[in-house]
Structures are given as structure tokens and as C-alpha cells.
Amino acid sequence: MIKTLKTVLTQRTHEGTTERLLQLALGYFITYIATGIAPKYFLNKAPGFPAMNDVYFMVYSTAFSSLFCVALVIFWKWYRFKSQESTTMLGLTFPKEFLYIIPSGVCTAVIIPTTTLMYLLPISVMVAMIIMRASVVVLSRIVDEIQIRQGLLTKKVYWEENVGVVLALAAVGLKLWYVRPGDFDFVQNAAAMTILTSYIIAYGVRIYIMNYFKNTRAKGVPYDNKGFFAVEQISASGTMLIATIAVLFFMTGNPDNPKDFVVNFQNAFNAPHEQWWKAGVAGIPFGIGAFFSVFLFMFQGRTATFAGLVNRLTSLIAGTMATLAVFFLMKMKPPKPEDWVALVIIFIALWFLGRSEKKRACELAKAKEIAPEPDTEITCDPSNGSAPAK
């Protein structure tokens, strides 16, 4: 354990190893905490805080985070995609994978604002947010089942991963015991249901595409998840830019409604908040977190079920830590008792995922799909029917 932690904290690791997985989870954990703290600070209406409009914060933080991602992938030249097959359309030859990576970017452009928009509706959305979190876990498991039946995924989903799914759903669903009258009102709200449905569909398609890419790499073709991320993010940013232009120049809101989304969106540009650039900088951790999040979802050799669980459980723990941080730093509400119970359930789920990861690492090492880190040894548990890796 100590040797693993030392490797995670001090060394550059190999693709597909447990140590690389832990590094990505740690990076996502840290950036998600920062992402959770930022809106609490900028939307805080207490004296001494910016008291920024929530739509304003969404505009500035999203713009900076997207620009940050795109700037980095262009600077690092990740857009030079390593393809296994090219295609030609309208006289242009390009990697065939673009035909589904670009739609994945469009889905990402839907996911980013719909997550924020649920918070802006004048209704109780707690249950909707629970559904949004749980949906990613369920969708990941469904994608595995579909791709197993299609013959795309040849790996089995371990029983420990299925236990993790159940525990994750129990953790996020725990709050359903504490709902108040009216918390389900979003079902009667057309806007809320449209946003929620768009989020779930977009995420389902995106998870399927990520795993289609992961499970259809031919032998000898580089597993270019960096190229996937670059093309997806450029596509997502382009889609959001088109949507921004449409809202700014072709839509009309109700100026008499202070919560009107279109009016607030336009005013974020026409009458920017004096701390707009600070809110933008505060959105950069979200952009950094996007790298870790995508690479977790696409982690080499793992099922969608496992990767989705690691992603969501990491964010849930980080969310609790962010709540603690704003409690101590801004004197806001501390985590509720059910949050602590959910955290315990999450750690139990992580224990089962740890068992699954040991089995998967052994399986991949035996198949020579991954190479262990220097001075480390992948051991296999004979009780699982696995022989020691050579």
C-alpha cells in the first residue's frame, strides 16, 4: 500500500495500471472540491461576497473552463488523432472515429449547461439532482450490457462491480427518505423534465460512444484517449459557441422576470459583473477536472460499470468535502446526517471496487494488455480462479 501511494504521488505511471487509475481519481477529487466551492463563494449573498447572479457565474465559469481545455489540447497538439481507419466525405479525408466523437462532443455541450440549469429553475430540484447522479451509474451498467450483447465488450462485469452499483444507488438515493412535500414538483414542470431528459439521453449516448471507442480498438492501434478528448472538447466548445450566439442574437426573454434565463444570459455580456474575470478563473478547475473525468470514463481495460462508479463515487466524496470546506470557510450549512451515512456507504462500495480492480489488473497483466509499474508486482488471488501473473 505504501509503495503504491508513493508511486501515485511521485511517479509518472503507465496507461492502464492501478496506479494511473488512482492518480486520475485523485486529480478529479481535488478539482471537484474546488469546483464545488467556487459557486458557493460567488453566489453567496452575505456581506463581503460577490452575490453574483447564478446565470452570470455559469456563463463566465463555463467560458473560461472551455477555453482552457481547448487551448491546452491545441497547444499539446492532441488533435493529431491516431486513427485506425480513415473515411472521405465531401472531398475531405479524416479519421472515421470523428463520425462518432464529434456527436459525443455535442452531447457534452448538452450535459454541461443542463447540469447548471437544473439549479436555476424556481422549483425544488433535489430529487432531480439525485436522479442525475444515479443515472450515470445505471447508464454505465446498461452500456456494458448492450455492448456485451453486441460482442463489443468481451470482458465480464465482476459481481463486485454489480455490488458497487447497488451501493452507489443506495448512497445517492438515501436522500429520498428525507424529501419534503413538493420536492417532486419538477415532474410537473415541463422545463425541468426537458432539461433532465436531455441530460440523461446525452450522457447515455456519450457513455456508449466512449466505450464503443474503447472496445473497438484494433490490436496494434494506439489507444488515443487524448485524441478523443481533444476532438470531443473542440466539438463541445464549438456547439456551445453556436448556442451562445443563438441566445444572444436570436432569442428574446421576459425583462419583467428577474429569473428569466435568456435575459440574464444576455446581461452577463451586456452588463458584466465587476468580478466576471474572477468567476471565469474560478471555472478553470472545472476545465482541469474534465481531463480527469473523461480519462476515468475511458480508462483502458475497465468496464463502463467500473469506470462510471469510480467517476461518480469520487465526485460524491469530493462533494461532501466541498460542503465541509464551505462550512468552515464561509459559515454555511454543514453536511447533513444522511450525507455522512451516504459517505460510509460509498467507502464500502469503494472496497468492493478495490477487489474488482485487483482481479482486473491480474486479468490484464496475464493478457499482456498492461505492464506493471517498475518495482511492483501484480498478484492474483487463486480463490478467484486466477493464477499468479508472470
NUKEDREN-202782 format. One record per residue (C-alpha): residue in three letters; x, y, z. Coordinates in pm, 1 decimal, decimal comma, m for minus. Layout:
BEGIN
ALA / X / Y / Z
...
END
This chain:
BEGIN
MET / 0,0 / 0,0 / 0,0
ILE / 275,0 / 247,0 / 97,1
LYS / 469,1 / 163,4 / m219,1
THR / 155,3 / 219,4 / m429,0
LEU / 88,3 / 556,1 / m266,7
LYS / 449,5 / 660,8 / m322,1
THR / 418,9 / 568,9 / m690,6
VAL / 86,8 / 754,4 / m721,6
LEU / 219,9 / 1071,5 / m559,3
THR / 570,7 / 1087,0 / m704,7
GLN / 596,6 / 899,8 / m1035,6
ARG / 475,1 / 910,5 / m1391,4
THR / 269,1 / 594,4 / m1435,1
HIS / 178,8 / 368,6 / m1726,7
GLU / m154,2 / 366,4 / m1909,1
GLY / m399,9 / 110,5 / m1771,7
THR / m229,6 / 46,0 / m1438,2
THR / m397,9 / 72,2 / m1099,3
GLU / m153,3 / 347,7 / m1007,4
ARG / m261,9 / 555,6 / m1308,7
LEU / m626,0 / 497,1 / m1211,4
LEU / m556,9 / 628,0 / m859,9
GLN / m375,6 / 932,7 / m997,5
LEU / m671,5 / 1022,9 / m1216,8
ALA / m916,3 / 971,7 / m929,1
LEU / m701,9 / 1191,3 / m701,9
GLY / m683,7 / 1466,4 / m964,7
TYR / m1059,4 / 1453,0 / m1019,9
PHE / m1118,7 / 1456,3 / m643,6
ILE / m912,1 / 1771,7 / m589,8
THR / m1053,5 / 1964,5 / m885,2
TYR / m1410,6 / 1862,0 / m798,7
ILE / m1369,8 / 2006,3 / m448,0
ALA / m1256,5 / 2338,1 / m599,6
THR / m1545,3 / 2321,0 / m847,0
GLY / m1789,8 / 2268,5 / m560,2
ILE / m1655,2 / 2558,6 / m352,5
ALA / m1644,2 / 2821,6 / m630,8
PRO / m2020,2 / 2871,2 / m688,6
LYS / m2085,3 / 2882,1 / m312,3
TYR / m1845,8 / 3175,8 / m290,0
PHE / m1960,9 / 3374,4 / m592,5
LEU / m2335,2 / 3320,7 / m538,5
ASN / m2313,5 / 3394,9 / m165,4
LYS / m2529,0 / 3697,5 / m83,5
ALA / m2374,5 / 3758,3 / 260,3
PRO / m2179,9 / 4084,9 / 313,7
GLY / m1830,7 / 4069,0 / 168,0
PHE / m1917,7 / 3816,0 / m103,1
PRO / m1981,7 / 3885,6 / m476,0
ALA / m2355,8 / 3794,6 / m464,9
MET / m2331,5 / 3713,1 / m837,1
ASN / m2631,8 / 3608,3 / m1040,9
ASP / m2622,6 / 3230,3 / m1094,7
VAL / m2658,0 / 3257,9 / m1473,6
TYR / m2372,1 / 3507,6 / m1480,6
PHE / m2149,4 / 3263,5 / m1293,9
MET / m2246,1 / 2982,1 / m1530,2
VAL / m2156,0 / 3194,9 / m1834,1
TYR / m1818,1 / 3314,5 / m1705,5
SER / m1703,2 / 2988,6 / m1549,1
THR / m1813,4 / 2775,6 / m1845,7
ALA / m1649,6 / 3010,2 / m2097,2
PHE / m1313,9 / 3007,3 / m1917,7
SER / m1317,5 / 2632,8 / m1849,4
SER / m1396,5 / 2554,6 / m2214,0
LEU / m1133,3 / 2793,3 / m2346,0
PHE / m881,7 / 2643,8 / m2105,1
CYS / m948,5 / 2288,9 / m2225,8
VAL / m938,2 / 2378,0 / m2593,7
ALA / m625,4 / 2592,5 / m2556,1
LEU / m439,5 / 2308,9 / m2385,0
VAL / m532,1 / 2035,4 / m2632,4
ILE / m433,2 / 2263,7 / m2919,7
PHE / m105,1 / 2362,9 / m2750,8
TRP / m24,5 / 1996,0 / m2681,1
LYS / m138,2 / 1900,8 / m3035,1
TRP / m365,4 / 1626,5 / m2903,7
TYR / m593,6 / 1690,6 / m3201,5
ARG / m346,9 / 1486,3 / m3412,7
PHE / m567,5 / 1186,0 / m3370,3
LYS / m419,4 / 836,7 / m3407,3
SER / m685,3 / 667,1 / m3617,3
GLN / m728,1 / 304,4 / m3716,8
GLU / m930,9 / 390,4 / m4028,0
SER / m995,2 / 696,2 / m4246,6
THR / m1301,4 / 795,9 / m4442,3
THR / m1377,8 / 1057,6 / m4707,8
MET / m1677,2 / 1290,5 / m4721,7
LEU / m1728,6 / 1593,8 / m4945,1
GLY / m1375,5 / 1555,9 / m5069,3
LEU / m1227,7 / 1562,5 / m4718,9
THR / m1038,1 / 1267,1 / m4571,2
PHE / m1042,7 / 1237,9 / m4192,1
PRO / m1034,1 / 972,5 / m3917,0
LYS / m1350,0 / 764,5 / m3929,2
GLU / m1376,4 / 789,9 / m3550,0
PHE / m1470,9 / 1157,7 / m3591,4
LEU / m1813,7 / 1041,7 / m3710,5
TYR / m1899,5 / 948,1 / m3352,7
ILE / m1652,0 / 1152,2 / m3145,0
ILE / m1796,5 / 1480,7 / m3272,6
PRO / m2151,8 / 1374,9 / m3170,6
SER / m2004,3 / 1285,5 / m2830,4
GLY / m1883,2 / 1644,7 / m2809,3
VAL / m2232,8 / 1768,8 / m2893,6
CYS / m2363,1 / 1552,6 / m2607,1
THR / m2101,1 / 1708,7 / m2378,9
ALA / m2225,8 / 2052,3 / m2483,1
VAL / m2572,3 / 1944,9 / m2365,3
ILE / m2450,2 / 1791,6 / m2037,3
ILE / m2252,0 / 2096,0 / m1917,5
PRO / m2533,7 / 2355,9 / m1919,2
THR / m2817,3 / 2119,0 / m1826,2
THR / m2636,9 / 2032,2 / m1502,4
THR / m2629,9 / 2402,2 / m1411,2
LEU / m2975,2 / 2482,8 / m1546,8
MET / m3140,2 / 2242,2 / m1302,2
TYR / m3016,4 / 2467,0 / m1020,7
LEU / m3166,3 / 2776,7 / m1183,4
LEU / m3527,2 / 2658,3 / m1201,5
PRO / m3770,9 / 2809,1 / m947,8
ILE / m3860,3 / 2467,0 / m805,4
SER / m3716,5 / 2212,8 / m565,6
VAL / m3465,8 / 2011,9 / m769,4
MET / m3301,5 / 1796,8 / m500,9
VAL / m3465,1 / 1477,6 / m626,7
ALA / m3377,9 / 1568,8 / m985,4
MET / m3011,2 / 1604,9 / m890,7
ILE / m3021,1 / 1263,8 / m721,1
ILE / m3162,9 / 1116,6 / m1041,1
MET / m2892,4 / 1287,4 / m1247,7
ARG / m2618,3 / 1133,7 / m1034,2
ALA / m2774,9 / 789,8 / m1017,2
SER / m2848,1 / 788,1 / m1389,0
VAL / m2476,7 / 788,7 / m1478,2
VAL / m2421,0 / 476,8 / m1265,7
VAL / m2721,5 / 299,0 / m1417,1
LEU / m2640,1 / 410,1 / m1771,6
SER / m2284,0 / 277,2 / m1738,5
ARG / m2416,6 / m64,1 / m1638,1
ILE / m2670,7 / m61,8 / m1922,8
VAL / m2399,2 / 31,4 / m2175,0
ASP / m2191,3 / m266,3 / m2062,1
GLU / m2486,3 / m499,5 / m2104,7
ILE / m2563,3 / m364,1 / m2453,0
GLN / m2203,0 / m388,3 / m2570,8
ILE / m2162,8 / m738,7 / m2426,6
ARG / m2467,1 / m847,9 / m2628,2
GLN / m2326,4 / m671,5 / m2936,0
GLY / m1998,8 / m858,1 / m2894,1
LEU / m1804,6 / m532,4 / m2848,3
LEU / m1718,8 / m590,6 / m2482,8
THR / m1550,1 / m924,8 / m2420,1
LYS / m1477,3 / m865,5 / m2051,6
LYS / m1725,8 / m978,0 / m1787,3
VAL / m1867,0 / m740,6 / m1529,8
TYR / m1748,3 / m875,3 / m1194,9
TRP / m2001,2 / m931,9 / m919,6
GLU / m1812,7 / m679,5 / m706,1
GLU / m1889,1 / m414,7 / m966,9
ASN / m2258,4 / m500,9 / m952,4
VAL / m2248,0 / m469,7 / m573,0
GLY / m2083,1 / m131,5 / m621,5
VAL / m2372,9 / m22,7 / m843,1
VAL / m2627,0 / m120,9 / m577,4
LEU / m2432,9 / 58,0 / m302,6
ALA / m2383,3 / 370,3 / m513,3
LEU / m2756,3 / 386,5 / m582,9
ALA / m2822,5 / 338,0 / m211,5
ALA / m2585,9 / 625,0 / m128,9
VAL / m2739,0 / 875,3 / m370,4
GLY / m3092,5 / 751,6 / m305,3
LEU / m3059,9 / 787,7 / 72,4
LYS / m3181,5 / 1147,1 / 47,2
LEU / m3513,0 / 1023,1 / m89,2
TRP / m3601,1 / 932,1 / 269,8
TYR / m3567,3 / 1298,5 / 361,9
VAL / m3768,4 / 1461,4 / 84,1
ARG / m4026,5 / 1720,9 / 176,1
PRO / m4369,3 / 1779,8 / 21,8
GLY / m4312,9 / 1946,1 / m312,6
ASP / m3968,0 / 1800,1 / m379,5
PHE / m4112,5 / 1602,5 / m670,2
ASP / m4270,4 / 1911,9 / m825,4
PHE / m4013,6 / 1908,9 / m1104,2
VAL / m4210,0 / 1620,1 / m1262,9
GLN / m4492,1 / 1865,2 / m1330,8
ASN / m4256,2 / 2128,6 / m1469,6
ALA / m4210,1 / 2098,8 / m1846,3
ALA / m3880,0 / 2290,1 / m1847,1
ALA / m3734,1 / 2076,4 / m1568,8
MET / m3834,5 / 1749,8 / m1734,0
THR / m3695,8 / 1866,5 / m2068,5
ILE / m3361,8 / 1955,8 / m1907,5
LEU / m3346,7 / 1632,4 / m1706,9
THR / m3439,2 / 1416,9 / m2006,5
SER / m3182,7 / 1594,4 / m2225,1
TYR / m2913,9 / 1533,0 / m1962,2
ILE / m2990,0 / 1161,7 / m1928,2
ILE / m3011,8 / 1098,4 / m2303,2
ALA / m2693,1 / 1296,6 / m2375,0
TYR / m2499,7 / 1118,1 / m2101,5
GLY / m2623,7 / 777,5 / m2214,8
VAL / m2514,1 / 840,3 / m2572,8
ARG / m2180,3 / 981,7 / m2458,1
ILE / m2100,6 / 685,9 / m2230,7
TYR / m2191,3 / 445,6 / m2511,3
ILE / m1962,8 / 631,2 / m2755,3
MET / m1671,3 / 642,1 / m2511,2
ASN / m1693,3 / 268,9 / m2455,1
TYR / m1753,0 / 194,8 / m2824,1
PHE / m1424,4 / 372,4 / m2892,9
LYS / m1251,5 / 187,8 / m2609,6
ASN / m1383,0 / m156,1 / m2704,8
THR / m1327,0 / m135,7 / m3081,7
ARG / m955,3 / m50,6 / m3088,8
ALA / m785,7 / m297,6 / m3320,7
LYS / m472,2 / m474,4 / m3199,4
GLY / m168,3 / m257,0 / m3254,0
VAL / m368,6 / 66,8 / m3287,2
PRO / m271,0 / 320,6 / m3017,5
TYR / m535,9 / 376,8 / m2750,6
ASP / m553,1 / 751,0 / m2813,4
ASN / m785,3 / 876,0 / m2538,6
LYS / m605,7 / 1212,2 / m2551,0
GLY / m704,0 / 1249,5 / m2915,8
PHE / m1060,8 / 1150,6 / m2828,1
PHE / m1070,0 / 1413,6 / m2553,9
ALA / m928,8 / 1685,0 / m2782,8
VAL / m1176,9 / 1626,6 / m3064,4
GLU / m1466,8 / 1593,5 / m2821,1
GLN / m1382,0 / 1915,2 / m2636,3
ILE / m1331,9 / 2114,9 / m2955,9
SER / m1667,0 / 1984,8 / m3079,4
ALA / m1834,9 / 2065,7 / m2745,3
SER / m1693,1 / 2418,3 / m2736,9
GLY / m1798,1 / 2479,1 / m3097,1
THR / m2151,5 / 2363,9 / m3018,9
MET / m2172,4 / 2585,4 / m2708,9
LEU / m2041,1 / 2881,5 / m2910,3
ILE / m2318,4 / 2834,3 / m3167,8
ALA / m2575,6 / 2808,2 / m2886,8
THR / m2437,1 / 3124,9 / m2725,3
ILE / m2467,9 / 3320,5 / m3049,9
ALA / m2824,7 / 3194,2 / m3090,5
VAL / m2924,3 / 3307,4 / m2739,8
LEU / m2750,0 / 3644,7 / m2772,0
PHE / m2882,2 / 3746,9 / m3112,3
PHE / m3190,3 / 3541,8 / m3194,1
MET / m3380,4 / 3491,7 / m2867,4
THR / m3597,6 / 3725,8 / m2662,4
GLY / m3663,9 / 3688,4 / m2291,8
ASN / m3905,6 / 3845,0 / m2046,4
PRO / m3736,3 / 4150,7 / m1892,5
ASP / m4006,2 / 4167,3 / m1622,7
ASN / m3896,5 / 3830,0 / m1484,8
PRO / m3572,9 / 3868,1 / m1283,6
LYS / m3508,8 / 3491,4 / m1315,8
ASP / m3556,4 / 3478,5 / m1694,0
PHE / m3265,9 / 3274,4 / m1829,0
VAL / m3238,1 / 3445,6 / m2168,6
VAL / m3237,1 / 3796,4 / m2018,5
ASN / m2978,0 / 3705,0 / m1754,9
PHE / m2763,3 / 3526,5 / m2013,8
GLN / m2763,7 / 3831,5 / m2240,6
ASN / m2697,0 / 4068,3 / m1949,8
ALA / m2392,5 / 3862,1 / m1850,0
PHE / m2236,1 / 4000,3 / m2170,4
ASN / m2413,1 / 4336,6 / m2199,8
ALA / m2371,1 / 4437,6 / m1833,4
PRO / m2098,3 / 4209,8 / m1693,4
HIS / m2046,6 / 4169,7 / m1321,1
GLU / m1743,5 / 4359,5 / m1189,8
GLN / m1584,0 / 4028,9 / m1083,3
TRP / m1658,3 / 3845,1 / m1406,9
TRP / m1296,2 / 3755,2 / m1470,0
LYS / m1255,6 / 3612,2 / m1119,1
ALA / m1560,3 / 3393,2 / m1174,1
GLY / m1406,1 / 3285,7 / m1502,5
VAL / m1078,8 / 3189,7 / m1337,0
ALA / m1278,9 / 3002,4 / m1071,3
GLY / m1421,1 / 2789,2 / m1352,9
ILE / m1076,7 / 2666,4 / m1459,8
PRO / m1072,1 / 2379,7 / m1203,7
PHE / m1385,0 / 2251,9 / m1376,5
GLY / m1192,3 / 2254,0 / m1703,3
ILE / m899,7 / 2071,2 / m1543,8
GLY / m1140,6 / 1822,5 / m1389,4
ALA / m1279,2 / 1747,1 / m1735,6
PHE / m945,9 / 1585,4 / m1826,9
PHE / m954,6 / 1355,8 / m1524,9
SER / m1326,7 / 1282,4 / m1562,7
VAL / m1305,5 / 1176,5 / m1927,4
PHE / m990,5 / 970,4 / m1874,5
LEU / m1163,6 / 789,9 / m1585,8
PHE / m1466,8 / 713,5 / m1801,0
MET / m1239,6 / 585,3 / m2077,4
PHE / m986,8 / 406,9 / m1856,9
GLN / m816,8 / 131,3 / m2051,8
GLY / m923,5 / m226,3 / m1988,5
ARG / m1208,5 / m145,6 / m1748,4
THR / m1581,1 / m186,9 / m1795,5
ALA / m1814,9 / 111,6 / m1821,0
THR / m1969,2 / m4,4 / m1492,7
PHE / m1638,0 / 15,1 / m1308,7
ALA / m1524,2 / 341,9 / m1468,8
GLY / m1861,4 / 509,5 / m1414,2
LEU / m1862,4 / 405,7 / m1049,2
VAL / m1509,8 / 535,0 / m986,2
ASN / m1604,6 / 864,8 / m1151,9
ARG / m1930,6 / 916,6 / m963,0
LEU / m1813,4 / 791,5 / m625,0
THR / m1507,9 / 1017,6 / m643,2
SER / m1731,5 / 1316,4 / m715,8
LEU / m1968,5 / 1225,5 / m432,4
ILE / m1684,5 / 1212,9 / m178,6
ALA / m1545,1 / 1539,2 / m315,1
GLY / m1890,2 / 1695,5 / m285,8
THR / m1901,3 / 1613,6 / 84,8
MET / m1551,7 / 1756,8 / 131,8
ALA / m1654,3 / 2074,3 / m54,1
THR / m1955,8 / 2109,9 / 175,4
LEU / m1725,3 / 2079,1 / 475,9
ALA / m1491,8 / 2339,9 / 327,2
VAL / m1765,2 / 2599,6 / 272,9
PHE / m1896,0 / 2527,7 / 623,7
PHE / m1560,2 / 2611,8 / 780,8
LEU / m1459,8 / 2890,5 / 541,0
MET / m1794,4 / 3062,1 / 476,1
LYS / m2001,3 / 2956,7 / 778,5
MET / m2256,3 / 2785,3 / 555,1
LYS / m2456,6 / 2469,5 / 633,0
PRO / m2252,3 / 2159,0 / 725,0
PRO / m2315,1 / 1814,6 / 569,9
LYS / m2639,3 / 1659,3 / 692,1
PRO / m2653,8 / 1328,8 / 885,0
GLU / m2768,7 / 1147,0 / 571,6
ASP / m2460,4 / 1281,0 / 388,4
TRP / m2233,7 / 1111,4 / 641,6
VAL / m2426,9 / 785,2 / 617,9
ALA / m2404,2 / 804,4 / 237,6
LEU / m2027,5 / 862,5 / 270,4
VAL / m1991,3 / 541,1 / 472,8
ILE / m2186,8 / 351,1 / 205,9
ILE / m1960,3 / 499,6 / m61,8
PHE / m1647,8 / 378,8 / 116,9
ILE / m1798,1 / 28,7 / 136,8
ALA / m1866,6 / 47,5 / m237,3
LEU / m1504,1 / 152,0 / m293,6
TRP / m1386,3 / m153,7 / m100,9
PHE / m1576,2 / m377,0 / m343,5
LEU / m1432,9 / m180,3 / m636,5
GLY / m1085,4 / m236,8 / m492,4
ARG / m1147,3 / m612,2 / m501,2
SER / m1267,5 / m580,7 / m858,6
GLU / m961,6 / m377,5 / m957,2
LYS / m722,7 / m640,9 / m820,3
LYS / m894,3 / m908,5 / m1029,7
ARG / m899,9 / m688,1 / m1339,9
ALA / m533,2 / m588,5 / m1307,1
CYS / m441,8 / m956,7 / m1283,0
GLU / m654,5 / m1039,2 / m1587,5
LEU / m498,7 / m759,2 / m1794,5
ALA / m143,7 / m845,8 / m1687,6
LYS / m193,5 / m1209,9 / m1785,1
ALA / m324,3 / m1099,6 / m2124,7
LYS / m27,0 / m858,7 / m2153,6
GLU / m266,3 / m566,6 / m2203,5
ILE / m89,2 / m368,0 / m1932,3
ALA / 261,9 / m372,3 / m1787,4
PRO / 309,3 / m337,6 / m1410,6
GLU / 488,2 / m31,9 / m1275,1
PRO / 861,2 / m78,8 / m1205,7
ASP / 932,7 / m247,9 / m870,5
THR / 568,9 / m350,9 / m834,3
GLU / 407,4 / m688,8 / m873,6
ILE / 51,3 / m772,0 / m969,3
THR / m64,6 / m1060,1 / m753,2
CYS / m366,5 / m1273,0 / m829,5
ASP / m597,2 / m1435,8 / m580,3
PRO / m623,9 / m1810,0 / m651,2
SER / m967,8 / m1813,1 / m486,6
ASN / m1091,6 / m1607,2 / m780,9
GLY / m973,3 / m1869,0 / m1025,2
SER / m672,3 / m1663,8 / m1129,9
ALA / m318,1 / m1787,7 / m1147,5
PRO / m33,7 / m1555,4 / m1047,3
ALA / 69,3 / m1319,7 / m1323,4
LYS / 400,5 / m1399,8 / m1485,4
END
